[in-house]
Amino acid sequence: MTRALVFVTGGSSGIGRAMIDTLPFPDARVLNFARRSAPGSEHVAVDLADPAQWQRVAALFESALRDFAGDRVVFVHAAGTLTPIRFAGEGRASDYQRNVLLNSAAPQVLGDAFLRALRATPAPADLLFIGSGASQSVYEGWSGYCAGKAAVDHWTRTVGAEQARRGARRRILCVAPGVVATPMQAEIRETPPRDFPEVARFLALHDEGALREPSAVARELWAVLDRDLPNGSVLDIRSG
Ligand SMILES: NC(=O)c1ccc[n+]([C@@H]2O[C@H](COP(=O)([O-])OP(=O)(O)OC[C@H]3O[C@@H](n4cnc5c(N)ncnc54)[C@H](OP(=O)(O)O)[C@@H]3O)[C@@H](O)[C@H]2O)c1
């Protein structure tokens, strides 16, 4: 019998992929929801910037949890995008819309679907969002991303309080991982200063070797789940 059930969005690259590679459970069923696949996981090909496809994710939460008799459930929501790195009002409307749907709406709607599907099992469950310091800082050129990360922080606090009140063993956490060497960071470094005025700082961080490896960060993120943190905690991995 499979002991753990792990859902990962954005498991095809960067931090999400590293979470799959460093899975701490010896016997787990892992589903990766992304457009691309990842070794070590079942691939559910979905474009999470398309609301019409969210129902497929919800249906898979339902079916996987209905058949689950193990003792641990984790949902790592890592899917996110900076694209388009542009000032608001200066890019294509459709690109901006996709950014908002993926970064702001998908985490909330999929979080709600996950909690609803969890009614099928008494197993303890964690929902871990990959947050960002961008939720609190102004980065010109990243408005949809900054606002989306702020939305996820506050959804975490609010739904964490709800789950604590219910006394349910469903914990919601949001953890910012620091600056991590992934394709998302490469995209930042390739952006002209007109669209992202702080690009020089990110180029310098890269040149100084300050970016952290995804696998090291992933291990720390798994370790966060072993801590006795209050439901709804929002934290930065660098400050503990
Ligand atoms: N890297 C950093 O320094 C850093 C810092 C703070 C927070 N974060 C956060 O960490 C998370 C992972 O980022 P990363 O750095 O690992 O970036 P990444 O390597 O670019 O990975 C992004 C992931 O999101 C998925 N994704 C993007 N658009 C999607 C869509 N429309 N539908 C489904 N999946 C989609 C991608 O999968 P597909 O392309 O296969 O669909 C990919 O697996 C993000 O939430 C990001 O905000 C990263």
The ligand as an SDF file (V2000), in Angstrom:
LIG
                    3D

 48 52  0  0  0  0  0  0  0  0999 V2000
   13.8690   30.7430   -8.3660 N   0  0  0  0  0  0  0  0  0  0  0  0
   13.7360   31.6460   -7.4000 C   0  0  0  0  0  0  0  0  0  0  0  0
   14.7030   32.3620   -7.0540 O   0  0  0  0  0  0  0  0  0  0  0  0
   12.4300   31.7860   -6.6920 C   0  0  0  0  0  0  0  0  0  0  0  0
   12.3540   32.7180   -5.6500 C   0  0  0  0  0  0  0  0  0  0  0  0
   11.1500   32.8690   -4.9700 C   0  0  0  0  0  0  0  0  0  0  0  0
   10.0620   32.0950   -5.3160 C   0  0  0  0  0  0  0  0  0  0  0  0
   10.1500   31.2080   -6.3410 N   0  0  0  0  0  0  0  0  0  0  0  0
    8.9420   30.4400   -6.6810 C   0  0  0  0  0  0  0  0  0  0  0  0
    9.2620   29.0660   -6.8140 O   0  0  0  0  0  0  0  0  0  0  0  0
    8.3080   28.4630   -7.6740 C   0  0  0  0  0  0  0  0  0  0  0  0
    9.0510   27.6480   -8.7240 C   0  0  0  0  0  0  0  0  0  0  0  0
    9.8280   28.5380   -9.5070 O   0  0  0  0  0  0  0  0  0  0  0  0
   11.2020   28.1140  -10.1660 P   0  0  0  0  0  0  0  0  0  0  0  0
   12.1840   29.1390   -9.8210 O   0  0  0  0  0  0  0  0  0  0  0  0
   11.4610   26.7000   -9.8760 O   0  0  0  0  0  0  0  0  0  0  0  0
   10.8360   28.3570  -11.7060 O   0  0  0  0  0  0  0  0  0  0  0  0
   10.8800   27.4600  -13.0010 P   0  0  0  0  0  0  0  0  0  0  0  0
   12.0880   26.5960  -13.0200 O   0  0  0  0  0  0  0  0  0  0  0  0
   10.6270   28.4030  -14.1020 O   0  0  0  0  0  0  0  0  0  0  0  0
    9.6160   26.4940  -12.8220 O   0  0  0  0  0  0  0  0  0  0  0  0
    8.3220   26.9870  -12.9150 C   0  0  0  0  0  0  0  0  0  0  0  0
    7.3760   25.8140  -12.8920 C   0  0  0  0  0  0  0  0  0  0  0  0
    6.0490   26.3330  -12.9940 O   0  0  0  0  0  0  0  0  0  0  0  0
    5.3590   25.6190  -13.9760 C   0  0  0  0  0  0  0  0  0  0  0  0
    4.4230   26.4610  -14.7060 N   0  0  0  0  0  0  0  0  0  0  0  0
    4.6430   27.7020  -15.2110 C   0  0  0  0  0  0  0  0  0  0  0  0
    3.5890   28.0880  -15.9160 N   0  0  0  0  0  0  0  0  0  0  0  0
    2.6850   27.0820  -15.8710 C   0  0  0  0  0  0  0  0  0  0  0  0
    1.4110   26.8690  -16.4270 C   0  0  0  0  0  0  0  0  0  0  0  0
    0.8210   27.7910  -17.2130 N   0  0  0  0  0  0  0  0  0  0  0  0
    0.7640   25.7120  -16.1570 N   0  0  0  0  0  0  0  0  0  0  0  0
    1.3410   24.7580  -15.4010 C   0  0  0  0  0  0  0  0  0  0  0  0
    2.5480   24.8970  -14.8400 N   0  0  0  0  0  0  0  0  0  0  0  0
    3.2140   26.0400  -15.0910 C   0  0  0  0  0  0  0  0  0  0  0  0
    6.4150   25.1290  -14.9550 C   0  0  0  0  0  0  0  0  0  0  0  0
    5.9570   23.9470  -15.6050 O   0  0  0  0  0  0  0  0  0  0  0  0
    5.6670   23.8360  -17.1820 P   0  0  0  0  0  0  0  0  0  0  0  0
    6.4340   24.9190  -17.8630 O   0  0  0  0  0  0  0  0  0  0  0  0
    6.1280   22.4580  -17.5230 O   0  0  0  0  0  0  0  0  0  0  0  0
    4.1910   23.9940  -17.3280 O   0  0  0  0  0  0  0  0  0  0  0  0
    7.5860   24.8480  -14.0370 C   0  0  0  0  0  0  0  0  0  0  0  0
    7.5480   23.5150  -13.5890 O   0  0  0  0  0  0  0  0  0  0  0  0
    7.4780   29.5950   -8.2730 C   0  0  0  0  0  0  0  0  0  0  0  0
    6.2510   29.6770   -7.6010 O   0  0  0  0  0  0  0  0  0  0  0  0
    8.3050   30.8260   -7.9860 C   0  0  0  0  0  0  0  0  0  0  0  0
    7.5100   31.9650   -7.8600 O   0  0  0  0  0  0  0  0  0  0  0  0
   11.3070   31.0340   -7.0410 C   0  0  0  0  0  0  0  0  0  0  0  0
  1  2  1  0
  2  3  2  0
  2  4  1  0
  4  5  1  0
  4 48  2  0
  5  6  2  0
  6  7  1  0
  7  8  2  0
  8  9  1  0
  8 48  1  0
  9 10  1  0
  9 46  1  0
 10 11  1  0
 11 12  1  0
 11 44  1  0
 12 13  1  0
 13 14  1  0
 14 15  2  0
 14 16  1  0
 14 17  1  0
 17 18  1  0
 18 19  2  0
 18 20  1  0
 18 21  1  0
 21 22  1  0
 22 23  1  0
 23 24  1  0
 23 42  1  0
 24 25  1  0
 25 26  1  0
 25 36  1  0
 26 27  1  0
 26 35  1  0
 27 28  2  0
 28 29  1  0
 29 30  1  0
 29 35  2  0
 30 31  1  0
 30 32  2  0
 32 33  1  0
 33 34  2  0
 34 35  1  0
 36 37  1  0
 36 42  1  0
 37 38  1  0
 38 39  2  0
 38 40  1  0
 38 41  1  0
 42 43  1  0
 44 45  1  0
 44 46  1  0
 46 47  1  0
M  CHG  2   8   1  16  -1
M  END
$$$$
